[in-house]
Amino acid sequence: MDEKFDCIIVGGGVAGLAAAMTLARKNLKFLLIEKGEFAGAKNVSGGVLWGEDLAKLVPDYWEEEDGGWERFINHRRLTFLDEGSSFSVDFKSQHFNETPYTGVVVLRSKFDRWLAGKVEEAIAESDYAMDSFVAPNILVEEILMEGDKAVGIRAGEEKFYADSVILAEGVNNLLTRQVGLQDSYVPADHMLTGVKEVIRFDQKVLEDRFQLNGLSGMSNEFVGYATRGIEGGGFLYTNRDTLSIGLVLGLKDLREKGSPDKKLTPYDILNDFKNHPAIADTIRGGEVVEYSAHIVSSGDKRVIPEKLYKAGLLVCGEAANLLMNAGKAIQGMDYAIRSGILAAENIVQAKEKNDFSEARMKAYQDELEKSYIMKDINNFQDAVHMLHDPLMYQKVPNLINHFGRQFFSISNRPTRKAREMMRESVKEHASWWELVKLGIKGARSL
Ligand SMILES: Cc1cc2nc3c(=O)[nH]c(=O)nc-3n(C[C@H](O)[C@H](O)[C@H](O)COP(=O)(O)OP(=O)(O)OC[C@H]3O[C@@H](n4cnc5c(N)ncnc54)[C@H](O)[C@@H]3O)c2cc1C
């Protein structure tokens, strides 16, 4: 093929679409290739898209009657579970009703498709209305290199050439490995598997049950018995007339503790989670309309490739393992959007100077380091590690619920002081020393 693009983007997830939108607005000629039937067809996410960066791509997106998003978050809850109880920290705020929202819940097959539509609109308004493309249903199998420089891609028998390639292929980053930027073996303790169901309700039932008003929504994260002793956590998010409910489970822990005869496969654990009294009551009467599973990065910095660039090539989004999960929220989609924008901006500058050398491409990683993404990843690594400590996802939730049961029980006997109850809970589930260590680690990491 003679035609040459300024850039080829591999992957039509949020990172790839953010890069494409940026290139279209800056009048570059690009080809975005997505292996799914449409953008979003293969994507899974809890998922709340946190922060304001969506408005960088689609300004005033909240004004669209039926945009790609489901609900905005104004109610957050973190719940600790043991076998039969739940103890929650609950926060709802009027301030979160204001735009730009602090987060919006999305269903990826709908959201990515909507965003791809917005990219198509931007292409139509660009100088390359007839020459830039979003091309679904094509699997990129190889990055074409000339020496150390990426010059295009191969899909089946077809070869497409470009000055630059942006890899936005997501966590299963086979091409990033192929060009040698990621080790071919990624340790299992750096990866989790996500399993998720979408459960449909009558919209009124859902809104009454979760105190939703208009398009307000709720996010609930779970720690403890949700994962039956496997590293990870649970989530529940309200969509317009459905709930997204699921778990993320450490692959290494699953392999070691979750053999089928122990009834600890991801699906068994999700079923148990749904049967927990704290959950069962909230999903009663709903109908499961979708089931999906996907790998997700742990957010451990050690799994981020040291270099995210080569001459003519940049890696962004979860292909670069950019993700944060320090207990408060999973942030992957916002990181994907911001890194996609930064990658595309770098390509625009490279094009202006006609310089796609490795030295020029490095500027992307420098920008990433200066952005909130790497600042947060660097600042909260200790919190990420702490969250993956069995003390956090086993003993602490048990201890908190043990204490809760004592504290909230009213018996017609003399009531003990709360500190005595706490002492008993600690004795039952952990040691003071473990808690002291946790407190020090917590103070340092948060
Ligand atoms: C269960 C679960 C819950 C999550 N919850 C949240 C959440 O609440 N909030 C949040 O921010 N993040 C969440 N995440 C993480 C988030 O989904 C990811 O970080 C985000 O999707 C990364 O975006 P991306 O564009 O980099 O990759 P992806 O969204 O994975 O997109 C990659 C795209 O590339 C395509 N592709 C891959 N290889 C090729 C190829 N060779 N040729 C052509 N196309 C290719 C894929 O089909 C896909 O469309 C969750 C993840 C999971 C699994």
The ligand as an SDF file (V2000), in Angstrom:
LIG
                    3D

 53 58  0  0  0  0  0  0  0  0999 V2000
  -13.3370   -5.6320   36.0960 C   0  0  0  0  0  0  0  0  0  0  0  0
  -12.6440   -4.3290   35.8270 C   0  0  0  0  0  0  0  0  0  0  0  0
  -13.0540   -3.1860   36.4840 C   0  0  0  0  0  0  0  0  0  0  0  0
  -12.4540   -1.9620   36.2120 C   0  0  0  0  0  0  0  0  0  0  0  0
  -12.9340   -0.8510   36.8210 N   0  0  0  0  0  0  0  0  0  0  0  0
  -12.4470    0.3580   36.4790 C   0  0  0  0  0  0  0  0  0  0  0  0
  -13.0310    1.5410   36.9980 C   0  0  0  0  0  0  0  0  0  0  0  0
  -14.0210    1.5220   37.7300 O   0  0  0  0  0  0  0  0  0  0  0  0
  -12.4920    2.7280   36.6400 N   0  0  0  0  0  0  0  0  0  0  0  0
  -11.4160    2.8180   35.8010 C   0  0  0  0  0  0  0  0  0  0  0  0
  -10.9820    3.9260   35.4900 O   0  0  0  0  0  0  0  0  0  0  0  0
  -10.8350    1.7010   35.3040 N   0  0  0  0  0  0  0  0  0  0  0  0
  -11.3310    0.4800   35.6050 C   0  0  0  0  0  0  0  0  0  0  0  0
  -10.7710   -0.6460   35.0770 N   0  0  0  0  0  0  0  0  0  0  0  0
   -9.5740   -0.5060   34.2370 C   0  0  0  0  0  0  0  0  0  0  0  0
   -9.9110    0.0320   32.8550 C   0  0  0  0  0  0  0  0  0  0  0  0
  -10.8960   -0.7770   32.2630 O   0  0  0  0  0  0  0  0  0  0  0  0
   -8.6740    0.0490   31.9690 C   0  0  0  0  0  0  0  0  0  0  0  0
   -7.6030    0.6390   32.6330 O   0  0  0  0  0  0  0  0  0  0  0  0
   -8.9420    0.8000   30.6680 C   0  0  0  0  0  0  0  0  0  0  0  0
   -9.9140    0.1320   29.9330 O   0  0  0  0  0  0  0  0  0  0  0  0
   -7.6840    0.9240   29.8490 C   0  0  0  0  0  0  0  0  0  0  0  0
   -8.0030    1.5630   28.6360 O   0  0  0  0  0  0  0  0  0  0  0  0
   -7.1250    1.2900   27.3430 P   0  0  0  0  0  0  0  0  0  0  0  0
   -7.7390    2.0770   26.2500 O   0  0  0  0  0  0  0  0  0  0  0  0
   -5.7000    1.4780   27.6580 O   0  0  0  0  0  0  0  0  0  0  0  0
   -7.2940   -0.2650   27.0530 O   0  0  0  0  0  0  0  0  0  0  0  0
   -8.6140   -1.0630   26.6550 P   0  0  0  0  0  0  0  0  0  0  0  0
   -9.8020   -0.3910   27.1490 O   0  0  0  0  0  0  0  0  0  0  0  0
   -8.3580   -2.4720   27.0530 O   0  0  0  0  0  0  0  0  0  0  0  0
   -8.6290   -0.9640   25.0630 O   0  0  0  0  0  0  0  0  0  0  0  0
   -7.6680   -1.6310   24.2700 C   0  0  0  0  0  0  0  0  0  0  0  0
   -8.2890   -1.8140   22.8950 C   0  0  0  0  0  0  0  0  0  0  0  0
   -7.3120   -2.3170   21.9930 O   0  0  0  0  0  0  0  0  0  0  0  0
   -7.8900   -3.3360   21.1870 C   0  0  0  0  0  0  0  0  0  0  0  0
   -6.7890   -4.1890   20.7370 N   0  0  0  0  0  0  0  0  0  0  0  0
   -5.9320   -4.8960   21.5230 C   0  0  0  0  0  0  0  0  0  0  0  0
   -5.0150   -5.5170   20.7750 N   0  0  0  0  0  0  0  0  0  0  0  0
   -5.2770   -5.1840   19.4850 C   0  0  0  0  0  0  0  0  0  0  0  0
   -4.6680   -5.5300   18.2660 C   0  0  0  0  0  0  0  0  0  0  0  0
   -3.5920   -6.3120   18.2010 N   0  0  0  0  0  0  0  0  0  0  0  0
   -5.2230   -5.0560   17.1130 N   0  0  0  0  0  0  0  0  0  0  0  0
   -6.3120   -4.2510   17.1450 C   0  0  0  0  0  0  0  0  0  0  0  0
   -6.9250   -3.8830   18.2920 N   0  0  0  0  0  0  0  0  0  0  0  0
   -6.4120   -4.3440   19.4560 C   0  0  0  0  0  0  0  0  0  0  0  0
   -8.8860   -4.0160   22.1370 C   0  0  0  0  0  0  0  0  0  0  0  0
   -9.8920   -4.7250   21.4450 O   0  0  0  0  0  0  0  0  0  0  0  0
   -9.4240   -2.8280   22.9070 C   0  0  0  0  0  0  0  0  0  0  0  0
  -10.5490   -2.2500   22.2810 O   0  0  0  0  0  0  0  0  0  0  0  0
  -11.3610   -1.8940   35.3140 C   0  0  0  0  0  0  0  0  0  0  0  0
  -10.9370   -3.0500   34.6530 C   0  0  0  0  0  0  0  0  0  0  0  0
  -11.5800   -4.2500   34.8830 C   0  0  0  0  0  0  0  0  0  0  0  0
  -11.1250   -5.4640   34.1340 C   0  0  0  0  0  0  0  0  0  0  0  0
  1  2  1  0
  2  3  1  0
  2 52  2  0
  3  4  2  0
  4  5  1  0
  4 50  1  0
  5  6  2  0
  6  7  1  0
  6 13  1  0
  7  8  2  0
  7  9  1  0
  9 10  1  0
 10 11  2  0
 10 12  1  0
 12 13  2  0
 13 14  1  0
 14 15  1  0
 14 50  1  0
 15 16  1  0
 16 17  1  0
 16 18  1  0
 18 19  1  0
 18 20  1  0
 20 21  1  0
 20 22  1  0
 22 23  1  0
 23 24  1  0
 24 25  2  0
 24 26  1  0
 24 27  1  0
 27 28  1  0
 28 29  2  0
 28 30  1  0
 28 31  1  0
 31 32  1  0
 32 33  1  0
 33 34  1  0
 33 48  1  0
 34 35  1  0
 35 36  1  0
 35 46  1  0
 36 37  1  0
 36 45  1  0
 37 38  2  0
 38 39  1  0
 39 40  1  0
 39 45  2  0
 40 41  1  0
 40 42  2  0
 42 43  1  0
 43 44  2  0
 44 45  1  0
 46 47  1  0
 46 48  1  0
 48 49  1  0
 50 51  2  0
 51 52  1  0
 52 53  1  0
M  END
$$$$
